Amino acid sequence: MTRDDIKQLHVALLAGGWSDEAGISMDSGRNCLSALQEAGFTHVDLLNVADPDFVTTMVNGKYDVAFIAMHGRYGEDGCIQGLLEIMHIPYTFSGVLASALGTNKDAAKEIYRAAGIPVPEGTTVDGSCADDPAKLHELVEKYGLPLFVKPSANGSSYGISRVAEEAALPEAIRKAASEGDAVLVENCIEGKEITVPVIGNADDELQALPIVEIVFDSEYYDVKVKYEPASMHHVIPARLTDEETKRAQEYAMRAHRALGCKGASRCDFIVKDDGTPVLLEINTIPGMTERSLLPDSARAAGISFPELCTRFVEWALQGR
């Protein structure tokens, strides 16, 4: 199928949903719609999956491919991918297993460790731990302070706290538990925050895009900072040595392969003072708004957003 043929396909652009990131997802969806239309796609429907008639629309729409612009629960965790598998509709980005693993931070860390990628030390607890002083003290003794407390399976910094005192740990655990059942408690890694986008399907197609350094004045890269203008917080290329750049890009591609990601991923790292990149998490459907990191990095690599979205559709049609 030629690229001209692909641009005649009927594309279901899926966004919205029920997660904390539903509004951002709709922004991503609208941005992707404009990009696909600019690229020459003639039949693209932007659909909010939370619409009561969504499934009926998908069944009756005779769609050739789905472009997923969903973030967080139901979109990035394998749920929408499972529905599309049942409907036999090819879709952009990772499959059910890679999506589910990527969303579960604790499970994904085991895979990264096995692949030789440095990750923070930590453990998973449930919300009841907040009422167990002995357990709380044990966490502090084992991992030290400050700690990061976050939902094990949520995105975009929702439910995350940086805990500098043991007395603040119960509230941080309750906050994280309110966003999901399992809570991840990790030691705080200090250093330069970067993100490394990777695009492509097969090993021989993978491309690590320019690394983005993230600068901010808050304690960590929180939700407010993430959705401010990119020019306020993105430094491209990141201020790293050649060796640090090479190592971070290699780790990002290694994580992409280890999880079995397709189309795109974006790995968030802290680069320690000794130059070691420590992997915090992977995003299997990175943000696609005008403020988002992946489009910003692609532009720095000379890839326009319409071209990038076209490639995503092309990769979606490979091997599904």
C-alpha positions as CSV (number, residue, x, y, z in Angstrom):
1,M,0.0,0.0,0.0
2,T,1.5,3.4,-1.0
3,R,1.4,6.4,1.2
4,D,-1.2,8.0,-1.1
5,D,-3.4,4.9,-0.6
6,I,-2.9,5.1,3.2
7,K,-4.2,8.7,3.2
8,Q,-7.5,7.5,1.6
9,L,-8.2,5.2,4.5
10,H,-11.0,5.8,7.0
11,V,-9.2,6.7,10.3
12,A,-10.9,6.7,13.7
13,L,-9.0,9.1,15.9
14,L,-9.7,8.1,19.5
15,A,-9.4,10.6,22.4
16,G,-11.0,11.6,25.6
17,G,-12.3,8.9,27.9
18,W,-12.7,8.8,31.7
19,S,-9.2,9.2,33.1
20,D,-7.7,12.3,34.8
21,E,-6.1,13.0,31.5
22,A,-9.2,13.0,29.4
23,G,-9.1,16.8,28.7
24,I,-5.4,16.6,27.7
25,S,-6.3,13.6,25.5
26,M,-8.9,15.7,23.6
27,D,-6.2,18.4,23.1
28,S,-3.9,15.7,21.7
29,G,-6.8,14.4,19.5
30,R,-7.5,17.8,18.0
31,N,-3.8,18.4,17.4
32,C,-3.5,15.0,15.6
33,L,-6.7,15.7,13.6
34,S,-5.2,18.9,12.2
35,A,-1.9,17.2,11.5
36,L,-3.5,14.3,9.6
37,Q,-5.6,16.7,7.6
38,E,-2.6,18.8,6.8
39,A,-0.8,15.6,5.7
40,G,-3.5,14.9,3.2
41,F,-5.7,12.3,5.0
42,T,-9.2,12.8,3.7
43,H,-11.4,10.6,6.1
44,V,-10.5,11.2,9.8
45,D,-13.2,11.2,12.5
46,L,-12.3,12.5,16.0
47,L,-14.2,10.4,18.5
48,N,-14.5,10.7,22.3
49,V,-14.5,7.1,23.6
50,A,-16.7,8.3,26.6
51,D,-19.5,9.0,24.2
52,P,-22.4,6.6,25.0
53,D,-22.6,5.6,21.3
54,F,-18.9,5.1,20.8
55,V,-19.0,1.3,20.3
56,T,-21.9,1.6,17.9
57,T,-20.0,4.2,16.0
58,M,-17.0,2.0,15.7
59,V,-19.0,-1.0,14.6
60,N,-20.9,0.9,11.9
61,G,-18.0,3.2,10.9
62,K,-16.1,0.8,8.7
63,Y,-12.8,2.2,9.9
64,D,-9.6,0.9,8.4
65,V,-7.3,2.0,11.2
66,A,-7.5,3.6,14.7
67,F,-5.2,6.4,15.8
68,I,-5.1,6.3,19.6
69,A,-4.6,9.7,21.3
70,M,-5.7,8.6,24.7
71,H,-3.7,9.0,27.9
72,G,-4.0,7.3,31.3
73,R,-6.6,4.7,32.3
74,Y,-8.5,2.9,29.6
75,G,-6.3,4.3,26.8
76,E,-2.7,3.7,27.7
77,D,-3.2,0.6,29.8
78,G,-4.3,-1.9,27.2
79,C,-8.0,-1.6,27.5
80,I,-8.8,0.3,24.3
81,Q,-6.2,-1.9,22.6
82,G,-8.0,-5.0,23.6
83,L,-11.3,-3.7,22.2
84,L,-9.7,-2.9,18.9
85,E,-8.1,-6.3,18.8
86,I,-11.6,-7.9,19.2
87,M,-12.9,-5.6,16.5
88,H,-10.0,-6.5,14.2
89,I,-9.1,-2.9,13.6
90,P,-5.3,-2.1,13.4
91,Y,-4.2,0.7,15.7
92,T,-1.3,3.0,16.4
93,F,1.2,2.5,19.1
94,S,1.8,-0.5,21.5
95,G,-0.3,-3.6,21.8
96,V,-2.3,-4.9,24.9
97,L,0.7,-6.5,26.8
98,A,3.2,-3.7,26.2
99,S,0.6,-1.1,27.1
100,A,-0.4,-2.9,30.3
101,L,3.2,-3.4,31.4
102,G,4.2,0.1,30.6
103,T,1.4,1.5,32.7
104,N,2.2,-0.7,35.7
105,K,5.4,1.1,36.9
106,D,6.4,-1.6,39.4
107,A,6.0,-4.5,36.9
108,A,7.8,-2.5,34.2
109,K,10.8,-1.9,36.6
110,E,11.4,-5.6,36.8
111,I,11.6,-5.8,33.0
112,Y,14.0,-2.8,32.9
113,R,16.2,-4.3,35.5
114,A,16.4,-7.6,33.5
115,A,17.4,-5.5,30.5
116,G,20.2,-3.9,32.4
117,I,18.6,-0.4,32.8
118,P,19.1,1.4,36.1
119,V,15.9,2.2,38.0
120,P,15.1,3.7,41.4
121,E,14.9,1.4,44.5
122,G,11.4,1.1,45.9
123,T,8.5,-1.1,46.7
124,T,4.7,-1.3,46.2
125,V,2.3,-1.0,49.2
126,D,-1.5,-0.6,49.5
127,G,-3.4,2.3,51.0
128,S,-3.7,0.6,54.4
129,C,0.0,1.2,54.9
130,A,-0.8,4.8,55.7
131,D,-2.3,3.6,59.0
132,D,0.7,1.4,60.0
133,P,3.4,3.5,61.7
134,A,5.8,0.6,61.9
135,K,5.5,-0.1,58.2
136,L,6.0,3.6,57.4
137,H,9.1,3.8,59.5
138,E,10.4,0.7,57.8
139,L,10.0,2.4,54.4
140,V,11.9,5.4,55.6
141,E,14.7,3.3,57.1
142,K,15.1,1.2,54.0
143,Y,14.8,3.9,51.3
144,G,15.7,7.1,53.1
145,L,14.3,10.6,52.7
146,P,13.2,12.3,50.5
147,L,10.8,9.7,49.0
148,F,8.6,9.8,45.9
149,V,5.1,8.3,46.4
150,K,3.0,7.7,43.4
151,P,0.2,5.5,42.0
152,S,1.7,2.3,40.5
153,A,-0.5,2.6,37.4
154,N,-1.3,6.2,36.6
155,G,0.2,8.9,34.5
156,S,1.0,12.6,34.1
157,S,2.1,13.1,37.7
158,Y,-1.4,12.7,39.1
159,G,-1.3,11.5,42.7
160,I,2.5,12.0,43.1
161,S,4.1,13.5,46.2
162,R,7.7,14.2,47.2
163,V,8.0,13.4,50.9
164,A,10.8,15.1,52.8
165,E,9.6,14.1,56.3
166,E,8.2,10.8,57.7
167,A,5.2,12.6,59.2
168,A,4.0,13.5,55.6
169,L,4.2,9.9,54.4
170,P,0.6,8.8,55.5
171,E,-1.1,11.6,53.5
172,A,1.1,11.0,50.5
173,I,0.1,7.3,50.5
174,R,-3.6,8.1,50.8
175,K,-3.3,10.6,48.0
176,A,-1.6,8.1,45.7
177,A,-4.1,5.3,46.7
178,S,-7.0,7.5,45.7
179,E,-5.7,7.4,42.1
180,G,-5.3,3.6,42.1
181,D,-5.1,0.5,44.4
182,A,-1.3,0.0,44.4
183,V,1.1,2.7,45.6
184,L,4.8,2.8,44.6
185,V,7.3,4.2,47.1
186,E,10.7,5.0,45.7
187,N,13.9,6.7,46.8
188,C,14.4,10.2,45.4
189,I,17.0,10.3,42.6
190,E,18.6,13.7,42.3
191,G,19.9,15.1,39.0
192,K,19.0,16.4,35.6
193,E,15.5,15.4,34.3
194,I,15.4,14.4,30.7
195,T,13.0,12.5,28.4
196,V,14.0,10.4,25.4
197,P,11.4,9.8,22.7
198,V,11.8,6.7,20.5
199,I,9.9,6.1,17.3
200,G,9.5,3.0,15.1
201,N,8.4,-0.6,15.2
202,A,11.2,-3.2,14.4
203,D,14.7,-3.0,15.7
204,D,16.1,-1.8,12.4
205,E,13.6,1.0,12.2
206,L,14.0,2.4,15.8
207,Q,15.1,6.0,16.1
208,A,15.9,7.8,19.3
209,L,14.9,11.4,18.8
210,P,16.8,14.4,20.3
211,I,16.8,14.3,24.1
212,V,14.7,17.0,25.9
213,E,16.0,18.4,29.1
214,I,13.2,19.5,31.4
215,V,13.8,22.6,33.6
216,F,11.4,23.8,36.3
217,D,11.4,25.6,39.7
218,S,9.0,23.3,41.5
219,E,10.0,20.3,43.6
220,Y,9.4,18.0,40.7
221,Y,7.9,17.9,37.2
222,D,4.2,18.2,38.3
223,V,1.0,18.5,36.3
224,K,1.0,22.3,36.3
225,V,4.5,22.5,34.8
226,K,3.8,19.7,32.2
227,Y,1.0,21.7,30.6
228,E,2.7,25.1,30.5
229,P,4.2,26.3,27.2
230,A,7.0,24.1,26.1
231,S,9.4,27.0,25.6
232,M,9.3,27.6,29.4
233,H,10.6,24.1,30.3
234,H,12.1,22.3,27.3
235,V,15.8,22.5,26.4
236,I,16.7,20.7,23.1
237,P,19.2,19.2,22.8
238,A,19.6,18.4,26.5
239,R,22.8,19.7,28.1
240,L,24.5,16.4,28.4
241,T,27.9,15.0,27.4
242,D,28.1,12.9,24.3
243,E,28.5,9.8,26.5
244,E,25.5,10.6,28.6
245,T,23.4,11.3,25.5
246,K,24.5,8.0,23.9
247,R,23.8,6.0,27.1
248,A,20.3,7.6,27.7
249,Q,19.2,7.0,24.1
250,E,20.5,3.4,24.2
251,Y,18.6,2.8,27.5
252,A,15.4,4.2,25.9
253,M,15.6,2.0,22.9
254,R,16.4,-1.0,25.1
255,A,13.3,-0.3,27.2
256,H,11.2,0.1,24.1
257,R,12.3,-3.3,22.9
258,A,12.1,-5.0,26.3
259,L,8.4,-4.0,26.6
260,G,7.6,-4.8,23.0
261,C,6.5,-1.2,22.2
262,K,5.4,-0.1,18.7
263,G,5.2,3.2,17.0
264,A,6.5,5.4,19.8
265,S,7.5,5.6,23.4
266,R,9.0,8.2,25.6
267,C,11.3,7.4,28.5
268,D,11.7,9.7,31.5
269,F,15.1,9.7,33.2
270,I,17.0,11.4,35.9
271,V,20.7,11.8,35.0
272,K,22.7,11.6,38.2
273,D,25.8,13.6,38.9
274,D,28.0,10.7,37.9
275,G,26.3,10.6,34.4
276,T,24.1,7.5,35.0
277,P,20.6,7.8,33.5
278,V,18.0,6.3,35.9
279,L,14.8,5.3,34.2
280,L,11.6,6.5,36.0
281,E,8.9,5.4,33.6
282,I,7.9,4.9,30.0
283,N,5.0,6.5,28.2
284,T,3.6,4.3,25.5
285,I,1.2,7.0,24.1
286,P,3.1,10.2,24.7
287,G,1.3,13.5,24.7
288,M,0.5,15.0,21.3
289,T,-0.5,18.5,22.1
290,E,1.4,21.6,20.9
291,R,3.1,21.7,24.4
292,S,4.1,18.1,24.4
293,L,7.6,16.7,24.5
294,L,7.5,14.2,21.7
295,P,6.3,16.6,19.0
296,D,8.9,19.2,20.2
297,S,11.7,16.6,20.0
298,A,10.6,15.5,16.5
299,R,10.6,19.0,15.2
300,A,14.2,19.3,16.5
301,A,15.0,16.2,14.4
302,G,13.5,17.8,11.3
303,I,10.3,15.7,11.4
304,S,7.1,17.8,11.2
305,F,4.1,16.8,13.2
306,P,2.0,15.9,10.1
307,E,4.9,13.7,8.9
308,L,5.2,12.1,12.3
309,C,1.5,11.3,12.5
310,T,1.6,9.8,9.0
311,R,4.4,7.5,10.1
312,F,2.4,6.4,13.1
313,V,-0.5,5.3,10.8
314,E,2.0,3.5,8.5
315,W,3.5,1.7,11.4
316,A,0.0,0.8,12.7
317,L,-0.6,-1.1,9.5
318,Q,2.6,-3.2,9.8
319,G,2.0,-6.7,11.2
320,R,-1.4,-6.3,12.7
